Amino acid sequence: MDTGARIRNWILFYLISLVGLLWATFLMASGGWFWVSIWTVLAVVGTNIIILLLRFR
């Protein structure tokens, strides 16, 4: 895989993560769906940590 495709994949991954965090923030701010937003944040942050640990291992 060339460098351009690798960078593009990382940018896409972090954009998807950002959308997940923004959606969870919107759910939390709207007052309802508190636990769904907490679990979404935990899933996104946990996935990012796992990916980074596997990448730089």
CHARMM internal coordinates of N, CA and C (Angstrom, degrees):
IC EDIT
DIST 1 N 1 CA 1.4531
DIST 1 CA 1 C 1.5341
ANGL 1 N 1 CA 1 C 107.78
DIST 1 C 2 N 1.2924
ANGL 1 CA 1 C 2 N 115.92
DIHE 1 N 1 CA 1 C 2 N 128.91
DIST 2 N 2 CA 1.4580
ANGL 1 C 2 N 2 CA 118.91
DIHE 1 CA 1 C 2 N 2 CA -178.42
DIST 2 CA 2 C 1.5293
ANGL 2 N 2 CA 2 C 111.19
DIHE 1 C 2 N 2 CA 2 C -77.74
DIST 2 C 3 N 1.3027
ANGL 2 CA 2 C 3 N 115.39
DIHE 2 N 2 CA 2 C 3 N 169.05
DIST 3 N 3 CA 1.4662
ANGL 2 C 3 N 3 CA 121.42
DIHE 2 CA 2 C 3 N 3 CA -174.77
DIST 3 CA 3 C 1.5201
ANGL 3 N 3 CA 3 C 112.09
DIHE 2 C 3 N 3 CA 3 C -64.77
DIST 3 C 4 N 1.3287
ANGL 3 CA 3 C 4 N 117.62
DIHE 3 N 3 CA 3 C 4 N -38.40
DIST 4 N 4 CA 1.4623
ANGL 3 C 4 N 4 CA 120.31
DIHE 3 CA 3 C 4 N 4 CA -179.80
DIST 4 CA 4 C 1.5142
ANGL 4 N 4 CA 4 C 112.70
DIHE 3 C 4 N 4 CA 4 C -62.44
DIST 4 C 5 N 1.3277
ANGL 4 CA 4 C 5 N 116.79
DIHE 4 N 4 CA 4 C 5 N -42.47
DIST 5 N 5 CA 1.4639
ANGL 4 C 5 N 5 CA 120.30
DIHE 4 CA 4 C 5 N 5 CA 179.06
DIST 5 CA 5 C 1.5229
ANGL 5 N 5 CA 5 C 110.75
DIHE 4 C 5 N 5 CA 5 C -68.60
DIST 5 C 6 N 1.3194
ANGL 5 CA 5 C 6 N 116.66
DIHE 5 N 5 CA 5 C 6 N -36.34
DIST 6 N 6 CA 1.4628
ANGL 5 C 6 N 6 CA 120.12
DIHE 5 CA 5 C 6 N 6 CA 179.73
DIST 6 CA 6 C 1.5290
ANGL 6 N 6 CA 6 C 110.56
DIHE 5 C 6 N 6 CA 6 C -65.94
DIST 6 C 7 N 1.3237
ANGL 6 CA 6 C 7 N 116.94
DIHE 6 N 6 CA 6 C 7 N -43.81
DIST 7 N 7 CA 1.4704
ANGL 6 C 7 N 7 CA 120.67
DIHE 6 CA 6 C 7 N 7 CA 178.45
DIST 7 CA 7 C 1.5211
ANGL 7 N 7 CA 7 C 110.21
DIHE 6 C 7 N 7 CA 7 C -65.02
DIST 7 C 8 N 1.3251
ANGL 7 CA 7 C 8 N 116.90
DIHE 7 N 7 CA 7 C 8 N -40.36
DIST 8 N 8 CA 1.4601
ANGL 7 C 8 N 8 CA 121.07
DIHE 7 CA 7 C 8 N 8 CA 178.91
DIST 8 CA 8 C 1.5273
ANGL 8 N 8 CA 8 C 110.64
DIHE 7 C 8 N 8 CA 8 C -62.15
DIST 8 C 9 N 1.3318
ANGL 8 CA 8 C 9 N 117.71
DIHE 8 N 8 CA 8 C 9 N -40.08
DIST 9 N 9 CA 1.4668
ANGL 8 C 9 N 9 CA 121.09
DIHE 8 CA 8 C 9 N 9 CA 178.21
DIST 9 CA 9 C 1.5266
ANGL 9 N 9 CA 9 C 111.42
DIHE 8 C 9 N 9 CA 9 C -64.60
DIST 9 C 10 N 1.3383
ANGL 9 CA 9 C 10 N 117.49
DIHE 9 N 9 CA 9 C 10 N -41.44
DIST 10 N 10 CA 1.4607
ANGL 9 C 10 N 10 CA 120.45
DIHE 9 CA 9 C 10 N 10 CA 178.60
DIST 10 CA 10 C 1.5222
ANGL 10 N 10 CA 10 C 111.51
DIHE 9 C 10 N 10 CA 10 C -65.44
DIST 10 C 11 N 1.3260
ANGL 10 CA 10 C 11 N 116.46
DIHE 10 N 10 CA 10 C 11 N -41.47
DIST 11 N 11 CA 1.4695
ANGL 10 C 11 N 11 CA 119.69
DIHE 10 CA 10 C 11 N 11 CA 178.54
DIST 11 CA 11 C 1.5190
ANGL 11 N 11 CA 11 C 110.06
DIHE 10 C 11 N 11 CA 11 C -63.50
DIST 11 C 12 N 1.3195
ANGL 11 CA 11 C 12 N 117.84
DIHE 11 N 11 CA 11 C 12 N -43.40
DIST 12 N 12 CA 1.4611
ANGL 11 C 12 N 12 CA 121.34
DIHE 11 CA 11 C 12 N 12 CA 178.49
DIST 12 CA 12 C 1.5248
ANGL 12 N 12 CA 12 C 110.95
DIHE 11 C 12 N 12 CA 12 C -62.98
DIST 12 C 13 N 1.3279
ANGL 12 CA 12 C 13 N 117.09
DIHE 12 N 12 CA 12 C 13 N -42.55
DIST 13 N 13 CA 1.4600
ANGL 12 C 13 N 13 CA 121.13
DIHE 12 CA 12 C 13 N 13 CA 179.25
DIST 13 CA 13 C 1.5281
ANGL 13 N 13 CA 13 C 111.33
DIHE 12 C 13 N 13 CA 13 C -60.92
DIST 13 C 14 N 1.3314
ANGL 13 CA 13 C 14 N 117.09
DIHE 13 N 13 CA 13 C 14 N -45.49
DIST 14 N 14 CA 1.4569
ANGL 13 C 14 N 14 CA 119.16
DIHE 13 CA 13 C 14 N 14 CA -178.79
DIST 14 CA 14 C 1.5201
ANGL 14 N 14 CA 14 C 112.74
DIHE 13 C 14 N 14 CA 14 C -74.36
DIST 14 C 15 N 1.3210
ANGL 14 CA 14 C 15 N 118.71
DIHE 14 N 14 CA 14 C 15 N -27.66
DIST 15 N 15 CA 1.4624
ANGL 14 C 15 N 15 CA 120.11
DIHE 14 CA 14 C 15 N 15 CA 173.22
DIST 15 CA 15 C 1.5288
ANGL 15 N 15 CA 15 C 110.80
DIHE 14 C 15 N 15 CA 15 C -67.23
DIST 15 C 16 N 1.3177
ANGL 15 CA 15 C 16 N 117.06
DIHE 15 N 15 CA 15 C 16 N -41.35
DIST 16 N 16 CA 1.4656
ANGL 15 C 16 N 16 CA 120.55
DIHE 15 CA 15 C 16 N 16 CA 176.68
DIST 16 CA 16 C 1.5272
ANGL 16 N 16 CA 16 C 110.08
DIHE 15 C 16 N 16 CA 16 C -64.00
DIST 16 C 17 N 1.3356
ANGL 16 CA 16 C 17 N 116.83
DIHE 16 N 16 CA 16 C 17 N -40.23
DIST 17 N 17 CA 1.4690
ANGL 16 C 17 N 17 CA 120.39
DIHE 16 CA 16 C 17 N 17 CA 177.21
DIST 17 CA 17 C 1.5222
ANGL 17 N 17 CA 17 C 111.11
DIHE 16 C 17 N 17 CA 17 C -62.93
DIST 17 C 18 N 1.3283
ANGL 17 CA 17 C 18 N 116.70
DIHE 17 N 17 CA 17 C 18 N -41.79
DIST 18 N 18 CA 1.4592
ANGL 17 C 18 N 18 CA 120.59
DIHE 17 CA 17 C 18 N 18 CA 179.07
DIST 18 CA 18 C 1.5220
ANGL 18 N 18 CA 18 C 111.13
DIHE 17 C 18 N 18 CA 18 C -63.28
DIST 18 C 19 N 1.3216
ANGL 18 CA 18 C 19 N 117.40
DIHE 18 N 18 CA 18 C 19 N -40.99
DIST 19 N 19 CA 1.4697
ANGL 18 C 19 N 19 CA 120.75
DIHE 18 CA 18 C 19 N 19 CA 177.81
DIST 19 CA 19 C 1.5240
ANGL 19 N 19 CA 19 C 110.34
DIHE 18 C 19 N 19 CA 19 C -62.48
DIST 19 C 20 N 1.3327
ANGL 19 CA 19 C 20 N 117.54
DIHE 19 N 19 CA 19 C 20 N -40.99
DIST 20 N 20 CA 1.4603
ANGL 19 C 20 N 20 CA 120.61
DIHE 19 CA 19 C 20 N 20 CA 177.33
DIST 20 CA 20 C 1.5151
ANGL 20 N 20 CA 20 C 112.42
DIHE 19 C 20 N 20 CA 20 C -62.37
DIST 20 C 21 N 1.3249
ANGL 20 CA 20 C 21 N 116.71
DIHE 20 N 20 CA 20 C 21 N -41.82
DIST 21 N 21 CA 1.4674
ANGL 20 C 21 N 21 CA 119.94
DIHE 20 CA 20 C 21 N 21 CA 178.94
DIST 21 CA 21 C 1.5266
ANGL 21 N 21 CA 21 C 111.68
DIHE 20 C 21 N 21 CA 21 C -69.16
DIST 21 C 22 N 1.3258
ANGL 21 CA 21 C 22 N 116.97
DIHE 21 N 21 CA 21 C 22 N -38.89
DIST 22 N 22 CA 1.4690
ANGL 21 C 22 N 22 CA 119.48
DIHE 21 CA 21 C 22 N 22 CA 177.43
DIST 22 CA 22 C 1.5274
ANGL 22 N 22 CA 22 C 111.31
DIHE 21 C 22 N 22 CA 22 C -65.60
DIST 22 C 23 N 1.3224
ANGL 22 CA 22 C 23 N 116.85
DIHE 22 N 22 CA 22 C 23 N -38.98
DIST 23 N 23 CA 1.4634
ANGL 22 C 23 N 23 CA 120.45
DIHE 22 CA 22 C 23 N 23 CA 178.29
DIST 23 CA 23 C 1.5280
ANGL 23 N 23 CA 23 C 110.42
DIHE 22 C 23 N 23 CA 23 C -65.38
DIST 23 C 24 N 1.3334
ANGL 23 CA 23 C 24 N 116.29
DIHE 23 N 23 CA 23 C 24 N -41.20
DIST 24 N 24 CA 1.4616
ANGL 23 C 24 N 24 CA 119.48
DIHE 23 CA 23 C 24 N 24 CA 178.17
DIST 24 CA 24 C 1.5284
ANGL 24 N 24 CA 24 C 111.10
DIHE 23 C 24 N 24 CA 24 C -65.09
DIST 24 C 25 N 1.3286
ANGL 24 CA 24 C 25 N 117.03
DIHE 24 N 24 CA 24 C 25 N -37.78
DIST 25 N 25 CA 1.4640
ANGL 24 C 25 N 25 CA 120.53
DIHE 24 CA 24 C 25 N 25 CA 177.06
DIST 25 CA 25 C 1.5240
ANGL 25 N 25 CA 25 C 110.95
DIHE 24 C 25 N 25 CA 25 C -64.73
DIST 25 C 26 N 1.3193
ANGL 25 CA 25 C 26 N 116.60
DIHE 25 N 25 CA 25 C 26 N -41.32
DIST 26 N 26 CA 1.4642
ANGL 25 C 26 N 26 CA 120.36
DIHE 25 CA 25 C 26 N 26 CA 177.09
DIST 26 CA 26 C 1.5259
ANGL 26 N 26 CA 26 C 110.90
DIHE 25 C 26 N 26 CA 26 C -62.05
DIST 26 C 27 N 1.3270
ANGL 26 CA 26 C 27 N 117.49
DIHE 26 N 26 CA 26 C 27 N -43.43
DIST 27 N 27 CA 1.4662
ANGL 26 C 27 N 27 CA 120.39
DIHE 26 CA 26 C 27 N 27 CA 178.78
DIST 27 CA 27 C 1.5231
ANGL 27 N 27 CA 27 C 111.21
DIHE 26 C 27 N 27 CA 27 C -63.13
DIST 27 C 28 N 1.3315
ANGL 27 CA 27 C 28 N 116.60
DIHE 27 N 27 CA 27 C 28 N -39.52
DIST 28 N 28 CA 1.4570
ANGL 27 C 28 N 28 CA 120.14
DIHE 27 CA 27 C 28 N 28 CA -179.51
DIST 28 CA 28 C 1.5270
ANGL 28 N 28 CA 28 C 110.62
DIHE 27 C 28 N 28 CA 28 C -69.78
DIST 28 C 29 N 1.3184
ANGL 28 CA 28 C 29 N 117.79
DIHE 28 N 28 CA 28 C 29 N -37.81
DIST 29 N 29 CA 1.4594
ANGL 28 C 29 N 29 CA 121.31
DIHE 28 CA 28 C 29 N 29 CA -178.25
DIST 29 CA 29 C 1.5213
ANGL 29 N 29 CA 29 C 111.91
DIHE 28 C 29 N 29 CA 29 C -72.21
DIST 29 C 30 N 1.3234
ANGL 29 CA 29 C 30 N 117.10
DIHE 29 N 29 CA 29 C 30 N -27.19
DIST 30 N 30 CA 1.4594
ANGL 29 C 30 N 30 CA 119.58
DIHE 29 CA 29 C 30 N 30 CA -178.46
DIST 30 CA 30 C 1.5286
ANGL 30 N 30 CA 30 C 112.01
DIHE 29 C 30 N 30 CA 30 C -75.53
DIST 30 C 31 N 1.3118
ANGL 30 CA 30 C 31 N 117.11
DIHE 30 N 30 CA 30 C 31 N -10.48
DIST 31 N 31 CA 1.4584
ANGL 30 C 31 N 31 CA 120.35
DIHE 30 CA 30 C 31 N 31 CA 174.88
DIST 31 CA 31 C 1.5144
ANGL 31 N 31 CA 31 C 113.68
DIHE 30 C 31 N 31 CA 31 C 98.18
DIST 31 C 32 N 1.2826
ANGL 31 CA 31 C 32 N 117.75
DIHE 31 N 31 CA 31 C 32 N -34.91
DIST 32 N 32 CA 1.4559
ANGL 31 C 32 N 32 CA 120.62
DIHE 31 CA 31 C 32 N 32 CA 178.77
DIST 32 CA 32 C 1.5116
ANGL 32 N 32 CA 32 C 110.26
DIHE 31 C 32 N 32 CA 32 C -96.50
DIST 32 C 33 N 1.2753
ANGL 32 CA 32 C 33 N 116.95
DIHE 32 N 32 CA 32 C 33 N 173.84
DIST 33 N 33 CA 1.4633
ANGL 32 C 33 N 33 CA 123.24
DIHE 32 CA 32 C 33 N 33 CA 174.42
DIST 33 CA 33 C 1.5262
ANGL 33 N 33 CA 33 C 112.20
DIHE 32 C 33 N 33 CA 33 C 59.75
DIST 33 C 34 N 1.3329
ANGL 33 CA 33 C 34 N 117.01
DIHE 33 N 33 CA 33 C 34 N 37.19
DIST 34 N 34 CA 1.4658
ANGL 33 C 34 N 34 CA 120.40
DIHE 33 CA 33 C 34 N 34 CA -177.15
DIST 34 CA 34 C 1.5213
ANGL 34 N 34 CA 34 C 111.48
DIHE 33 C 34 N 34 CA 34 C -61.95
DIST 34 C 35 N 1.3247
ANGL 34 CA 34 C 35 N 116.90
DIHE 34 N 34 CA 34 C 35 N -48.32
DIST 35 N 35 CA 1.4627
ANGL 34 C 35 N 35 CA 119.77
DIHE 34 CA 34 C 35 N 35 CA -176.64
DIST 35 CA 35 C 1.5176
ANGL 35 N 35 CA 35 C 112.24
DIHE 34 C 35 N 35 CA 35 C -69.07
DIST 35 C 36 N 1.3118
ANGL 35 CA 35 C 36 N 116.96
DIHE 35 N 35 CA 35 C 36 N -31.82
DIST 36 N 36 CA 1.4683
ANGL 35 C 36 N 36 CA 119.72
DIHE 35 CA 35 C 36 N 36 CA 176.70
DIST 36 CA 36 C 1.5204
ANGL 36 N 36 CA 36 C 109.56
DIHE 35 C 36 N 36 CA 36 C -65.36
DIST 36 C 37 N 1.3291
ANGL 36 CA 36 C 37 N 116.95
DIHE 36 N 36 CA 36 C 37 N -41.15
DIST 37 N 37 CA 1.4660
ANGL 36 C 37 N 37 CA 119.58
DIHE 36 CA 36 C 37 N 37 CA 179.61
DIST 37 CA 37 C 1.5270
ANGL 37 N 37 CA 37 C 111.47
DIHE 36 C 37 N 37 CA 37 C -67.93
DIST 37 C 38 N 1.3277
ANGL 37 CA 37 C 38 N 117.30
DIHE 37 N 37 CA 37 C 38 N -37.68
DIST 38 N 38 CA 1.4707
ANGL 37 C 38 N 38 CA 120.03
DIHE 37 CA 37 C 38 N 38 CA 177.61
DIST 38 CA 38 C 1.5198
ANGL 38 N 38 CA 38 C 110.52
DIHE 37 C 38 N 38 CA 38 C -63.36
DIST 38 C 39 N 1.3259
ANGL 38 CA 38 C 39 N 117.38
DIHE 38 N 38 CA 38 C 39 N -44.99
DIST 39 N 39 CA 1.4633
ANGL 38 C 39 N 39 CA 120.65
DIHE 38 CA 38 C 39 N 39 CA 179.69
DIST 39 CA 39 C 1.5198
ANGL 39 N 39 CA 39 C 111.80
DIHE 38 C 39 N 39 CA 39 C -67.50
DIST 39 C 40 N 1.3235
ANGL 39 CA 39 C 40 N 117.67
DIHE 39 N 39 CA 39 C 40 N -32.37
DIST 40 N 40 CA 1.4627
ANGL 39 C 40 N 40 CA 120.61
DIHE 39 CA 39 C 40 N 40 CA 176.55
DIST 40 CA 40 C 1.5226
ANGL 40 N 40 CA 40 C 110.68
DIHE 39 C 40 N 40 CA 40 C -67.11
DIST 40 C 41 N 1.3282
ANGL 40 CA 40 C 41 N 116.78
DIHE 40 N 40 CA 40 C 41 N -43.83
DIST 41 N 41 CA 1.4692
ANGL 40 C 41 N 41 CA 120.22
DIHE 40 CA 40 C 41 N 41 CA 177.24
DIST 41 CA 41 C 1.5216
ANGL 41 N 41 CA 41 C 110.19
DIHE 40 C 41 N 41 CA 41 C -61.72
DIST 41 C 42 N 1.3168
ANGL 41 CA 41 C 42 N 117.38
DIHE 41 N 41 CA 41 C 42 N -44.81
DIST 42 N 42 CA 1.4631
ANGL 41 C 42 N 42 CA 120.46
DIHE 41 CA 41 C 42 N 42 CA 179.07
DIST 42 CA 42 C 1.5283
ANGL 42 N 42 CA 42 C 111.66
DIHE 41 C 42 N 42 CA 42 C -62.57
DIST 42 C 43 N 1.3122
ANGL 42 CA 42 C 43 N 117.50
DIHE 42 N 42 CA 42 C 43 N -39.23
DIST 43 N 43 CA 1.4634
ANGL 42 C 43 N 43 CA 120.71
DIHE 42 CA 42 C 43 N 43 CA 178.81
DIST 43 CA 43 C 1.5194
ANGL 43 N 43 CA 43 C 111.82
DIHE 42 C 43 N 43 CA 43 C -65.88
DIST 43 C 44 N 1.3286
ANGL 43 CA 43 C 44 N 116.92
DIHE 43 N 43 CA 43 C 44 N -43.87
DIST 44 N 44 CA 1.4695
ANGL 43 C 44 N 44 CA 120.51
DIHE 43 CA 43 C 44 N 44 CA -178.92
DIST 44 CA 44 C 1.5263
ANGL 44 N 44 CA 44 C 110.56
DIHE 43 C 44 N 44 CA 44 C -67.54
DIST 44 C 45 N 1.3204
ANGL 44 CA 44 C 45 N 117.25
DIHE 44 N 44 CA 44 C 45 N -47.50
DIST 45 N 45 CA 1.4639
ANGL 44 C 45 N 45 CA 120.58
DIHE 44 CA 44 C 45 N 45 CA -179.20
DIST 45 CA 45 C 1.5323
ANGL 45 N 45 CA 45 C 110.31
DIHE 44 C 45 N 45 CA 45 C -65.88
DIST 45 C 46 N 1.3139
ANGL 45 CA 45 C 46 N 116.95
DIHE 45 N 45 CA 45 C 46 N -41.55
DIST 46 N 46 CA 1.4671
ANGL 45 C 46 N 46 CA 120.21
DIHE 45 CA 45 C 46 N 46 CA 178.17
DIST 46 CA 46 C 1.5136
ANGL 46 N 46 CA 46 C 112.54
DIHE 45 C 46 N 46 CA 46 C -63.02
DIST 46 C 47 N 1.3288
ANGL 46 CA 46 C 47 N 116.96
DIHE 46 N 46 CA 46 C 47 N -41.25
DIST 47 N 47 CA 1.4555
ANGL 46 C 47 N 47 CA 120.68
DIHE 46 CA 46 C 47 N 47 CA 177.76
DIST 47 CA 47 C 1.5186
ANGL 47 N 47 CA 47 C 111.00
DIHE 46 C 47 N 47 CA 47 C -63.83
DIST 47 C 48 N 1.3395
ANGL 47 CA 47 C 48 N 116.82
DIHE 47 N 47 CA 47 C 48 N -42.34
DIST 48 N 48 CA 1.4639
ANGL 47 C 48 N 48 CA 120.13
DIHE 47 CA 47 C 48 N 48 CA 178.35
DIST 48 CA 48 C 1.5279
ANGL 48 N 48 CA 48 C 111.42
DIHE 47 C 48 N 48 CA 48 C -62.46
DIST 48 C 49 N 1.3072
ANGL 48 CA 48 C 49 N 117.72
DIHE 48 N 48 CA 48 C 49 N -41.90
DIST 49 N 49 CA 1.4594
ANGL 48 C 49 N 49 CA 121.03
DIHE 48 CA 48 C 49 N 49 CA 179.79
DIST 49 CA 49 C 1.5196
ANGL 49 N 49 CA 49 C 110.80
DIHE 48 C 49 N 49 CA 49 C -65.32
DIST 49 C 50 N 1.3200
ANGL 49 CA 49 C 50 N 116.85
DIHE 49 N 49 CA 49 C 50 N -44.12
DIST 50 N 50 CA 1.4663
ANGL 49 C 50 N 50 CA 120.42
DIHE 49 CA 49 C 50 N 50 CA 179.53
DIST 50 CA 50 C 1.5267
ANGL 50 N 50 CA 50 C 110.78
DIHE 49 C 50 N 50 CA 50 C -63.09
DIST 50 C 51 N 1.3259
ANGL 50 CA 50 C 51 N 116.96
DIHE 50 N 50 CA 50 C 51 N -44.53
DIST 51 N 51 CA 1.4635
ANGL 50 C 51 N 51 CA 120.65
DIHE 50 CA 50 C 51 N 51 CA 179.69
DIST 51 CA 51 C 1.5256
ANGL 51 N 51 CA 51 C 110.48
DIHE 50 C 51 N 51 CA 51 C -61.96
DIST 51 C 52 N 1.3317
ANGL 51 CA 51 C 52 N 117.47
DIHE 51 N 51 CA 51 C 52 N -44.31
DIST 52 N 52 CA 1.4599
ANGL 51 C 52 N 52 CA 120.16
DIHE 51 CA 51 C 52 N 52 CA 179.93
DIST 52 CA 52 C 1.5254
ANGL 52 N 52 CA 52 C 112.18
DIHE 51 C 52 N 52 CA 52 C -66.66
DIST 52 C 53 N 1.3370
ANGL 52 CA 52 C 53 N 117.51
DIHE 52 N 52 CA 52 C 53 N -38.78
DIST 53 N 53 CA 1.4570
ANGL 52 C 53 N 53 CA 119.65
DIHE 52 CA 52 C 53 N 53 CA 177.23
DIST 53 CA 53 C 1.5207
ANGL 53 N 53 CA 53 C 111.32
DIHE 52 C 53 N 53 CA 53 C -64.88
DIST 53 C 54 N 1.3192
ANGL 53 CA 53 C 54 N 118.01
DIHE 53 N 53 CA 53 C 54 N -41.10
DIST 54 N 54 CA 1.4602
ANGL 53 C 54 N 54 CA 120.38
DIHE 53 CA 53 C 54 N 54 CA 179.24
DIST 54 CA 54 C 1.5276
ANGL 54 N 54 CA 54 C 111.40
DIHE 53 C 54 N 54 CA 54 C -71.53
DIST 54 C 55 N 1.3176
ANGL 54 CA 54 C 55 N 117.27
DIHE 54 N 54 CA 54 C 55 N -31.92
DIST 55 N 55 CA 1.4709
ANGL 54 C 55 N 55 CA 120.91
DIHE 54 CA 54 C 55 N 55 CA -177.82
DIST 55 CA 55 C 1.5152
ANGL 55 N 55 CA 55 C 111.81
DIHE 54 C 55 N 55 CA 55 C -72.85
DIST 55 C 56 N 1.3326
ANGL 55 CA 55 C 56 N 118.08
DIHE 55 N 55 CA 55 C 56 N -42.65
DIST 56 N 56 CA 1.4453
ANGL 55 C 56 N 56 CA 121.12
DIHE 55 CA 55 C 56 N 56 CA -174.08
DIST 56 CA 56 C 1.5292
ANGL 56 N 56 CA 56 C 112.51
DIHE 55 C 56 N 56 CA 56 C -103.28
DIST 56 C 57 N 1.2830
ANGL 56 CA 56 C 57 N 117.03
DIHE 56 N 56 CA 56 C 57 N 22.52
DIST 57 N 57 CA 1.4488
ANGL 56 C 57 N 57 CA 121.99
DIHE 56 CA 56 C 57 N 57 CA 179.32
DIST 57 CA 57 C 1.4897
ANGL 57 N 57 CA 57 C 111.62
DIHE 56 C 57 N 57 CA 57 C -79.38
END
COOR INIT
IC SEED 1 N 1 CA 1 C
IC BUILD
